[in-house]
Amino acid sequence: MVNQSAYFITGSDELQVKQRAKKLCEQLSPQNEWALEILDGWVDSADATLTILGKTLEALQTSSLLGDKKLVWLKNATFLSDLPFNRSEAVQEAVETLIELLEKGEKGILPGALFLLSAPKPDKRRTAFKQLEKLCRTEVFDLPTTGQKRNWENQAAHFVETLFKNWSKRIDPRAIDAMVQLCGLDHRLLQQEAEKVYLYSAQESQITLDDVEQMISPSSEESLWAWCDAVVENRFDRAIVLLRQLQFQEENPMGLLVNLAHHIRLVVQCRILLDKKWLMPSSGYTVKWRPEAETIFTRNAEGKLPTPFRIARVANQAGKQPLSHWLHNLETIFYAYFHFFEGGTEPYQKLELLLLQLDLTSVPNELA
């Protein structure tokens, strides 16, 4: 049976967990400020975990100084995370004691008391998590899985745009795209990086693509996509910087070449579809296409098309140059691929030479 006095806010999306828990705390808090007790559960040892759980148990069974109503908020709790010290027998016993107290309902925690537990990034395999999920009024905020990424990218772009709008800043759509690609699926990371960009450009009214690239360091996976974008957008200096970052991260140079080939192949496909009027980029970060277009797009090993967000981005890139330009670039990459294993030059030097060749063969945008 669900304990109506216990609330459990959790999930892998740390930012949403924190925001929802804070909002719920404001809604549930008694008017008397002395009736709110907040405990920080972010700890890094078994002893500290036992201490915070002990304080929580005590708070749930101790009357408020003024009045009967009381809210106990254990925030940022780590006792459900997959950490070595959480597997100790003492910690597991303390967690079980908390669960038993909540199971007793009004016979356990103090009558009139409410308990709010917020625990980001839990280990959902643990028995304690499953028990709390069933026992409390639970809300779960998870980052999207790969299969959910299609809709998330548009939501993330809107999230970034709204952040800067609230700060009275305009932001270049290309800068929004870059932030989504560089930061990945984490709302908390998006907000942290957006704050860095905002402070960096404090005197400017608009956030530019250069502001984002100056302030955000992409992770390994996002570096690869950012590198491909820089190559096809003819930003040679940026492409070289990202290539050397990928080299530092010890990425496979052949893998980089193959991914670049895949990216430009999608650019070619988008350009063909744009010319046929089978692909119609829409406002924002969406794109529409006729059913016939799906016979042109290359599918992945699982038979899935690229996400609409990615197609919209690549279609924008494809529209900047004529089809002949992209076909020539694709031919140059295939030529580099066939000569990649020849001796005499280090693989990353070959990639830098390829970037120079692609840069020198660019044509003015007005020819598109």
VEXSELUM-933481 format. One record per residue (C-alpha): residue number from 1; x, y, z. Coordinates in pm, 1 decimal. Layout:
BEGIN
+-----+----------+----------+----------+
:   n :        u :        v :        w :
+-----+----------+----------+----------+
: NUM :        X :        Y :        Z :
...
+-----+----------+----------+----------+
//
This chain:
BEGIN
+-----+----------+----------+----------+
:   n :        u :        v :        w :
+-----+----------+----------+----------+
:   1 :      0.0 :      0.0 :      0.0 :
:   2 :    125.2 :    347.9 :    -90.6 :
:   3 :    212.3 :    573.3 :    202.2 :
:   4 :     29.5 :    898.1 :    118.0 :
:   5 :    268.7 :   1093.8 :    340.4 :
:   6 :    584.1 :    985.1 :    153.0 :
:   7 :    704.6 :   1129.2 :   -179.3 :
:   8 :    987.4 :    981.2 :   -386.9 :
:   9 :   1138.4 :   1188.9 :   -671.7 :
:  10 :   1405.1 :   1004.2 :   -867.6 :
:  11 :   1552.3 :    921.8 :  -1208.0 :
:  12 :   1863.5 :    958.6 :  -1420.3 :
:  13 :   1783.8 :   1319.0 :  -1525.5 :
:  14 :   1947.3 :   1494.2 :  -1231.5 :
:  15 :   1831.8 :   1843.8 :  -1324.8 :
:  16 :   1463.8 :   1751.6 :  -1351.8 :
:  17 :   1479.4 :   1550.2 :  -1029.6 :
:  18 :   1622.8 :   1849.8 :   -842.9 :
:  19 :   1380.7 :   2099.2 :   -996.1 :
:  20 :   1072.9 :   1884.2 :   -930.5 :
:  21 :   1179.0 :   1808.1 :   -572.5 :
:  22 :   1237.3 :   2177.1 :   -500.2 :
:  23 :    898.2 :   2269.5 :   -643.5 :
:  24 :    726.3 :   1992.8 :   -446.6 :
:  25 :    901.1 :   2106.2 :   -128.7 :
:  26 :    760.2 :   2456.1 :   -180.6 :
:  27 :    410.7 :   2311.4 :   -230.6 :
:  28 :    421.7 :   2080.1 :     70.8 :
:  29 :    603.1 :   2301.8 :    321.0 :
:  30 :    396.0 :   2415.6 :    619.3 :
:  31 :    362.0 :   2792.4 :    660.7 :
:  32 :    573.1 :   2772.3 :    973.6 :
:  33 :    935.8 :   2773.7 :    854.6 :
:  34 :   1042.5 :   2583.6 :   1167.1 :
:  35 :    834.3 :   2288.5 :   1043.6 :
:  36 :   1062.1 :   2228.1 :    743.9 :
:  37 :   1373.2 :   2015.6 :    795.0 :
:  38 :   1608.5 :   1969.3 :    499.8 :
:  39 :   1883.5 :   1706.9 :    509.4 :
:  40 :   2149.8 :   1676.9 :    239.8 :
:  41 :   2196.4 :   1312.2 :    143.7 :
:  42 :   2490.8 :   1367.3 :    -92.7 :
:  43 :   2757.5 :   1165.6 :     90.9 :
:  44 :   3067.7 :    970.6 :     -7.5 :
:  45 :   3118.5 :    701.9 :    256.0 :
:  46 :   2934.0 :    432.9 :    449.5 :
:  47 :   2974.1 :    622.4 :    777.7 :
:  48 :   2831.5 :    941.9 :    628.8 :
:  49 :   2540.8 :    743.5 :    479.4 :
:  50 :   2461.4 :    589.0 :    816.9 :
:  51 :   2473.8 :    934.2 :    979.9 :
:  52 :   2233.5 :   1096.7 :    733.0 :
:  53 :   1990.7 :    802.9 :    745.8 :
:  54 :   1998.7 :    818.0 :   1125.0 :
:  55 :   1915.8 :   1190.6 :   1119.0 :
:  56 :   1632.3 :   1120.1 :    874.1 :
:  57 :   1479.8 :    853.3 :   1097.2 :
:  58 :   1506.1 :   1084.4 :   1397.3 :
:  59 :   1346.9 :   1374.4 :   1209.6 :
:  60 :   1051.2 :   1160.5 :   1099.6 :
:  61 :    976.6 :   1067.7 :   1459.3 :
:  62 :   1035.5 :   1404.1 :   1629.0 :
:  63 :    763.8 :   1668.6 :   1667.4 :
:  64 :    801.7 :   2013.7 :   1518.4 :
:  65 :    883.1 :   2297.4 :   1756.5 :
:  66 :    562.7 :   2477.8 :   1663.7 :
:  67 :    257.7 :   2279.3 :   1556.0 :
:  68 :    195.7 :   1921.5 :   1449.4 :
:  69 :    268.2 :   1950.9 :   1077.6 :
:  70 :    618.2 :   1892.7 :    950.0 :
:  71 :    803.8 :   1824.4 :    623.3 :
:  72 :   1130.3 :   1630.6 :    617.5 :
:  73 :   1316.8 :   1655.3 :    286.2 :
:  74 :   1613.0 :   1422.6 :    230.3 :
:  75 :   1755.9 :   1570.4 :    -88.4 :
:  76 :   2029.0 :   1452.7 :   -327.6 :
:  77 :   2026.7 :   1111.8 :   -159.3 :
:  78 :   2302.4 :    880.3 :   -278.1 :
:  79 :   2217.8 :    572.4 :    -72.1 :
:  80 :   2036.5 :    421.9 :   -373.7 :
:  81 :   2325.4 :    480.5 :   -615.7 :
:  82 :   2553.7 :    206.3 :   -743.1 :
:  83 :   2841.9 :    291.2 :   -510.3 :
:  84 :   3060.0 :     32.0 :   -332.0 :
:  85 :   2989.7 :    156.2 :     21.2 :
:  86 :   2612.8 :    129.4 :    -37.1 :
:  87 :   2654.2 :   -246.9 :    -55.1 :
:  88 :   2781.7 :   -268.9 :    302.8 :
:  89 :   2563.8 :   -464.7 :    543.9 :
:  90 :   2530.0 :   -169.8 :    784.3 :
:  91 :   2402.3 :     65.5 :    511.6 :
:  92 :   2155.3 :   -191.6 :    380.5 :
:  93 :   2019.6 :   -245.8 :    730.3 :
:  94 :   1975.5 :    130.4 :    781.4 :
:  95 :   1790.2 :    160.8 :    449.8 :
:  96 :   1567.7 :   -132.1 :    544.1 :
:  97 :   1487.1 :     40.5 :    875.5 :
:  98 :   1373.6 :    350.6 :    684.1 :
:  99 :   1156.9 :    138.2 :    454.2 :
: 100 :    999.4 :    -44.2 :    750.7 :
: 101 :    918.4 :    290.6 :    912.3 :
: 102 :    742.9 :    409.3 :    593.9 :
: 103 :    555.4 :     78.4 :    562.3 :
: 104 :    394.4 :    138.5 :    903.3 :
: 105 :    228.3 :    455.4 :    774.4 :
: 106 :     90.2 :    671.1 :   1056.9 :
: 107 :    214.6 :    415.3 :   1307.9 :
: 108 :    567.8 :    476.8 :   1184.0 :
: 109 :    642.1 :    838.1 :   1103.7 :
: 110 :    499.6 :   1115.2 :   1319.3 :
: 111 :    127.1 :   1189.6 :   1254.8 :
: 112 :    102.8 :   1503.6 :   1039.8 :
: 113 :    458.1 :   1463.3 :    910.3 :
: 114 :    544.5 :   1440.4 :    539.6 :
: 115 :    856.6 :   1282.1 :    394.8 :
: 116 :   1012.9 :   1393.1 :     65.0 :
: 117 :   1299.6 :   1186.4 :    -74.5 :
: 118 :   1483.8 :   1298.1 :   -387.7 :
: 119 :   1747.3 :   1059.6 :   -521.8 :
: 120 :   1900.8 :   1131.4 :   -864.5 :
: 121 :   2075.5 :    858.2 :  -1065.5 :
: 122 :   1956.9 :    556.9 :   -861.8 :
: 123 :   2047.7 :    196.2 :   -923.9 :
: 124 :   1705.6 :     65.0 :  -1022.3 :
: 125 :   1819.4 :   -293.7 :   -983.6 :
: 126 :   1833.6 :   -259.9 :   -605.9 :
: 127 :   1555.1 :   -409.1 :   -397.5 :
: 128 :   1539.5 :    -90.7 :   -188.1 :
: 129 :   1463.7 :    118.8 :   -498.0 :
: 130 :   1180.6 :   -112.8 :   -602.1 :
: 131 :   1036.1 :   -108.4 :   -251.3 :
: 132 :   1043.5 :    271.7 :   -226.0 :
: 133 :    896.7 :    306.4 :   -575.7 :
: 134 :    593.2 :     99.2 :   -471.7 :
: 135 :    567.6 :    237.7 :   -119.9 :
: 136 :    586.1 :    613.1 :   -193.6 :
: 137 :    407.9 :    855.3 :   -423.4 :
: 138 :    678.3 :    824.2 :   -687.2 :
: 139 :    777.1 :   1038.0 :   -985.0 :
: 140 :   1059.5 :    921.8 :  -1213.2 :
: 141 :   1249.2 :   1157.2 :  -1445.7 :
: 142 :   1481.5 :    964.4 :  -1674.7 :
: 143 :   1705.9 :   1075.4 :  -1956.8 :
: 144 :   1579.7 :    942.1 :  -2290.0 :
: 145 :   1703.2 :    614.3 :  -2426.5 :
: 146 :   1846.2 :    588.4 :  -2777.8 :
: 147 :   1503.2 :    498.8 :  -2913.3 :
: 148 :   1351.6 :    812.5 :  -2758.6 :
: 149 :   1625.7 :   1044.7 :  -2884.5 :
: 150 :   1432.1 :   1156.2 :  -3191.0 :
: 151 :   1178.3 :   1362.6 :  -2997.0 :
: 152 :   1425.0 :   1464.2 :  -2728.7 :
: 153 :   1654.1 :   1658.0 :  -2962.9 :
: 154 :   1376.7 :   1900.4 :  -3054.3 :
: 155 :   1282.6 :   1935.1 :  -2687.4 :
: 156 :   1645.4 :   2000.9 :  -2592.8 :
: 157 :   1676.3 :   2270.5 :  -2858.5 :
: 158 :   1362.5 :   2438.5 :  -2722.8 :
: 159 :   1502.4 :   2402.9 :  -2368.1 :
: 160 :   1823.4 :   2586.6 :  -2466.4 :
: 161 :   1635.4 :   2857.9 :  -2655.3 :
: 162 :   1407.5 :   2916.7 :  -2355.7 :
: 163 :   1703.3 :   2943.4 :  -2116.4 :
: 164 :   1860.4 :   3227.8 :  -2313.3 :
: 165 :   1524.4 :   3394.3 :  -2371.5 :
: 166 :   1472.9 :   3404.2 :  -1994.5 :
: 167 :   1815.2 :   3569.9 :  -1968.8 :
: 168 :   1707.8 :   3829.3 :  -2230.2 :
: 169 :   1954.8 :   3690.3 :  -2482.6 :
: 170 :   1898.3 :   3600.7 :  -2844.6 :
: 171 :   2081.3 :   3292.6 :  -2970.0 :
: 172 :   2179.7 :   3194.1 :  -3323.1 :
: 173 :   1995.8 :   2873.5 :  -3428.2 :
: 174 :   2333.4 :   2726.2 :  -3525.9 :
: 175 :   2454.1 :   2785.9 :  -3170.0 :
: 176 :   2147.9 :   2601.3 :  -3036.6 :
: 177 :   2219.6 :   2307.1 :  -3265.9 :
: 178 :   2580.9 :   2301.8 :  -3152.9 :
: 179 :   2486.7 :   2299.2 :  -2783.9 :
: 180 :   2248.6 :   2007.6 :  -2832.8 :
: 181 :   2509.1 :   1811.0 :  -3026.6 :
: 182 :   2795.5 :   1891.6 :  -2788.8 :
: 183 :   2612.1 :   1835.1 :  -2459.7 :
: 184 :   2410.4 :   1528.4 :  -2549.5 :
: 185 :   2102.8 :   1419.0 :  -2353.5 :
: 186 :   2166.1 :   1567.5 :  -2010.1 :
: 187 :   1943.2 :   1866.8 :  -1917.7 :
: 188 :   2165.3 :   1947.1 :  -1620.5 :
: 189 :   2474.4 :   1959.8 :  -1841.4 :
: 190 :   2287.8 :   2174.1 :  -2095.3 :
: 191 :   2198.0 :   2424.8 :  -1825.7 :
: 192 :   2549.4 :   2430.8 :  -1679.8 :
: 193 :   2707.7 :   2488.0 :  -2020.6 :
: 194 :   2445.4 :   2748.4 :  -2112.5 :
: 195 :   2534.4 :   2942.4 :  -1797.2 :
: 196 :   2903.1 :   2936.8 :  -1898.1 :
: 197 :   2819.4 :   3068.6 :  -2245.1 :
: 198 :   2592.1 :   3334.8 :  -2095.1 :
: 199 :   2865.2 :   3462.9 :  -1862.9 :
: 200 :   3122.8 :   3452.8 :  -2142.2 :
: 201 :   2907.8 :   3675.1 :  -2365.1 :
: 202 :   2773.5 :   3899.0 :  -2087.9 :
: 203 :   2818.3 :   4221.6 :  -2287.3 :
: 204 :   2660.1 :   4089.0 :  -2607.4 :
: 205 :   2290.2 :   4075.3 :  -2692.6 :
: 206 :   2316.6 :   3760.3 :  -2906.4 :
: 207 :   2486.6 :   3426.5 :  -2849.5 :
: 208 :   2683.2 :   3313.3 :  -3153.9 :
: 209 :   2810.8 :   2977.8 :  -3273.5 :
: 210 :   3164.1 :   3093.3 :  -3190.7 :
: 211 :   3060.4 :   3167.1 :  -2829.3 :
: 212 :   2937.3 :   2808.7 :  -2789.1 :
: 213 :   3244.2 :   2654.6 :  -2950.4 :
: 214 :   3477.8 :   2866.1 :  -2739.1 :
: 215 :   3316.4 :   2766.0 :  -2409.5 :
: 216 :   3191.7 :   2407.8 :  -2448.3 :
: 217 :   3429.7 :   2113.9 :  -2466.2 :
: 218 :   3256.4 :   1824.3 :  -2642.6 :
: 219 :   3279.9 :   1468.8 :  -2514.1 :
: 220 :   3427.2 :   1197.0 :  -2731.4 :
: 221 :   3104.0 :   1107.4 :  -2912.6 :
: 222 :   2993.0 :   1466.9 :  -2958.7 :
: 223 :   3343.4 :   1567.2 :  -3075.6 :
: 224 :   3305.3 :   1330.9 :  -3369.7 :
: 225 :   2977.6 :   1485.6 :  -3484.4 :
: 226 :   3110.3 :   1837.7 :  -3426.6 :
: 227 :   3414.8 :   1750.1 :  -3638.3 :
: 228 :   3200.0 :   1621.9 :  -3925.1 :
: 229 :   2988.5 :   1937.9 :  -3906.4 :
: 230 :   3296.3 :   2160.9 :  -3917.5 :
: 231 :   3431.2 :   1975.9 :  -4223.2 :
: 232 :   3114.6 :   2002.0 :  -4432.4 :
: 233 :   3059.0 :   2363.2 :  -4325.0 :
: 234 :   3408.1 :   2447.5 :  -4455.4 :
: 235 :   3537.6 :   2570.8 :  -4117.7 :
: 236 :   3891.2 :   2444.6 :  -4161.2 :
: 237 :   4037.9 :   2595.9 :  -3841.7 :
: 238 :   3762.6 :   2446.2 :  -3625.2 :
: 239 :   3794.1 :   2108.3 :  -3798.6 :
: 240 :   4168.8 :   2096.3 :  -3729.3 :
: 241 :   4118.6 :   2180.5 :  -3358.9 :
: 242 :   3856.2 :   1908.0 :  -3318.8 :
: 243 :   4065.0 :   1656.2 :  -3511.9 :
: 244 :   4356.7 :   1709.9 :  -3275.4 :
: 245 :   4122.9 :   1673.8 :  -2979.2 :
: 246 :   4003.0 :   1341.7 :  -3120.8 :
: 247 :   4364.6 :   1238.5 :  -3166.5 :
: 248 :   4433.4 :   1323.6 :  -2801.1 :
: 249 :   4132.9 :   1107.1 :  -2708.3 :
: 250 :   4300.7 :    825.3 :  -2905.5 :
: 251 :   4010.8 :    780.4 :  -3146.9 :
: 252 :   4068.1 :    535.8 :  -3433.7 :
: 253 :   4165.8 :    750.7 :  -3737.1 :
: 254 :   4012.4 :    502.7 :  -3980.0 :
: 255 :   3689.1 :    518.2 :  -3781.5 :
: 256 :   3692.4 :    897.7 :  -3815.7 :
: 257 :   3734.2 :    872.3 :  -4191.1 :
: 258 :   3449.5 :    621.5 :  -4220.7 :
: 259 :   3217.8 :    841.3 :  -4011.2 :
: 260 :   3304.4 :   1144.9 :  -4221.1 :
: 261 :   3222.4 :    944.4 :  -4535.5 :
: 262 :   2884.6 :    845.2 :  -4385.8 :
: 263 :   2812.9 :   1207.6 :  -4296.4 :
: 264 :   2891.1 :   1344.3 :  -4642.5 :
: 265 :   2696.3 :   1059.8 :  -4801.5 :
: 266 :   2393.5 :   1182.5 :  -4604.0 :
: 267 :   2468.2 :   1537.3 :  -4722.2 :
: 268 :   2462.3 :   1411.3 :  -5084.1 :
: 269 :   2131.8 :   1233.3 :  -5023.4 :
: 270 :   1978.9 :   1545.9 :  -4868.9 :
: 271 :   2097.6 :   1761.9 :  -5157.7 :
: 272 :   1940.4 :   1523.6 :  -5409.8 :
: 273 :   1614.1 :   1527.5 :  -5215.7 :
: 274 :   1619.1 :   1907.6 :  -5187.3 :
: 275 :   1664.8 :   1934.1 :  -5563.9 :
: 276 :   1373.9 :   1693.0 :  -5619.6 :
: 277 :   1156.5 :   1887.7 :  -5370.2 :
: 278 :   1110.2 :   1564.0 :  -5177.4 :
: 279 :   1271.6 :   1714.1 :  -4865.5 :
: 280 :   1127.7 :   2029.5 :  -4709.3 :
: 281 :   1306.8 :   2179.6 :  -4406.5 :
: 282 :   1055.9 :   2346.4 :  -4173.9 :
: 283 :   1094.6 :   2621.6 :  -3918.6 :
: 284 :   1282.0 :   2541.0 :  -3601.4 :
: 285 :   1446.5 :   2200.4 :  -3585.1 :
: 286 :   1205.0 :   1987.0 :  -3784.6 :
: 287 :   1191.0 :   1863.2 :  -4140.0 :
: 288 :    929.9 :   1703.6 :  -4363.0 :
: 289 :    980.5 :   1466.0 :  -4651.5 :
: 290 :    771.2 :   1284.0 :  -4906.8 :
: 291 :    741.7 :    905.4 :  -4870.7 :
: 292 :    962.3 :    859.6 :  -5178.9 :
: 293 :   1252.8 :   1014.8 :  -4989.3 :
: 294 :   1281.3 :    707.3 :  -4769.1 :
: 295 :   1405.3 :    511.1 :  -5070.0 :
: 296 :   1704.5 :    748.6 :  -5090.8 :
: 297 :   1811.9 :    768.7 :  -4725.9 :
: 298 :   2059.2 :    506.0 :  -4606.3 :
: 299 :   1931.0 :    310.9 :  -4307.1 :
: 300 :   2144.3 :    185.7 :  -4019.6 :
: 301 :   2209.8 :   -179.3 :  -3928.6 :
: 302 :   1875.0 :   -189.5 :  -3746.6 :
: 303 :   1690.2 :    -61.0 :  -4052.5 :
: 304 :   1619.7 :    281.7 :  -3901.4 :
: 305 :   1638.9 :    617.6 :  -4076.1 :
: 306 :   1849.5 :    906.2 :  -3939.1 :
: 307 :   1656.8 :   1113.2 :  -3682.8 :
: 308 :   1453.9 :   1409.7 :  -3816.9 :
: 309 :   1672.5 :   1642.7 :  -3611.4 :
: 310 :   1987.4 :   1517.7 :  -3782.1 :
: 311 :   1826.0 :   1525.0 :  -4127.0 :
: 312 :   1718.3 :   1885.9 :  -4065.1 :
: 313 :   2074.5 :   1982.4 :  -3968.7 :
: 314 :   2234.6 :   1801.8 :  -4261.3 :
: 315 :   1974.5 :   1937.4 :  -4506.6 :
: 316 :   2072.8 :   2287.8 :  -4397.2 :
: 317 :   2436.8 :   2202.2 :  -4467.0 :
: 318 :   2352.9 :   2041.7 :  -4802.0 :
: 319 :   2163.2 :   2348.7 :  -4919.6 :
: 320 :   2474.9 :   2565.9 :  -4892.5 :
: 321 :   2650.8 :   2402.7 :  -5191.0 :
: 322 :   2547.0 :   2241.9 :  -5522.8 :
: 323 :   2530.3 :   1864.9 :  -5564.7 :
: 324 :   2850.3 :   1865.7 :  -5773.7 :
: 325 :   3044.9 :   2004.7 :  -5477.1 :
: 326 :   2928.5 :   1732.0 :  -5239.1 :
: 327 :   2990.2 :   1457.1 :  -5494.3 :
: 328 :   3344.1 :   1586.4 :  -5542.4 :
: 329 :   3396.6 :   1586.5 :  -5163.6 :
: 330 :   3267.6 :   1230.5 :  -5139.6 :
: 331 :   3502.0 :   1122.9 :  -5420.1 :
: 332 :   3796.1 :   1290.4 :  -5241.8 :
: 333 :   3716.6 :   1099.3 :  -4921.1 :
: 334 :   3687.8 :    767.4 :  -5102.2 :
: 335 :   4023.6 :    835.2 :  -5270.3 :
: 336 :   4176.1 :    905.7 :  -4927.1 :
: 337 :   4024.1 :    583.6 :  -4795.6 :
: 338 :   4185.4 :    368.4 :  -5064.0 :
: 339 :   4527.7 :    523.5 :  -4996.6 :
: 340 :   4495.4 :    532.4 :  -4617.8 :
: 341 :   4709.1 :    226.5 :  -4552.1 :
: 342 :   4997.6 :    331.7 :  -4773.9 :
: 343 :   5318.5 :    401.0 :  -4582.1 :
: 344 :   5513.8 :    722.2 :  -4548.0 :
: 345 :   5264.8 :    938.9 :  -4359.0 :
: 346 :   5115.1 :    910.4 :  -4012.3 :
: 347 :   4733.3 :    846.0 :  -4021.9 :
: 348 :   4634.5 :   1171.7 :  -3850.1 :
: 349 :   4860.8 :   1366.8 :  -4086.5 :
: 350 :   4669.9 :   1204.1 :  -4372.2 :
: 351 :   4344.7 :   1324.3 :  -4218.2 :
: 352 :   4480.5 :   1679.3 :  -4188.9 :
: 353 :   4587.5 :   1664.3 :  -4552.7 :
: 354 :   4238.0 :   1546.7 :  -4644.8 :
: 355 :   4084.9 :   1843.9 :  -4460.9 :
: 356 :   4313.6 :   2077.5 :  -4652.3 :
: 357 :   4211.5 :   1917.6 :  -4983.2 :
: 358 :   3843.1 :   1953.9 :  -4897.6 :
: 359 :   3897.5 :   2315.1 :  -4790.0 :
: 360 :   4076.8 :   2405.2 :  -5112.4 :
: 361 :   3804.3 :   2253.4 :  -5330.3 :
: 362 :   3522.9 :   2454.4 :  -5169.1 :
: 363 :   3315.6 :   2681.0 :  -5394.2 :
: 364 :   3143.2 :   3009.7 :  -5312.4 :
: 365 :   2798.5 :   2978.9 :  -5156.2 :
: 366 :   2636.7 :   3187.4 :  -5429.4 :
: 367 :   2690.0 :   2898.6 :  -5671.1 :
: 368 :   2451.1 :   2680.6 :  -5467.4 :
+-----+----------+----------+----------+
//
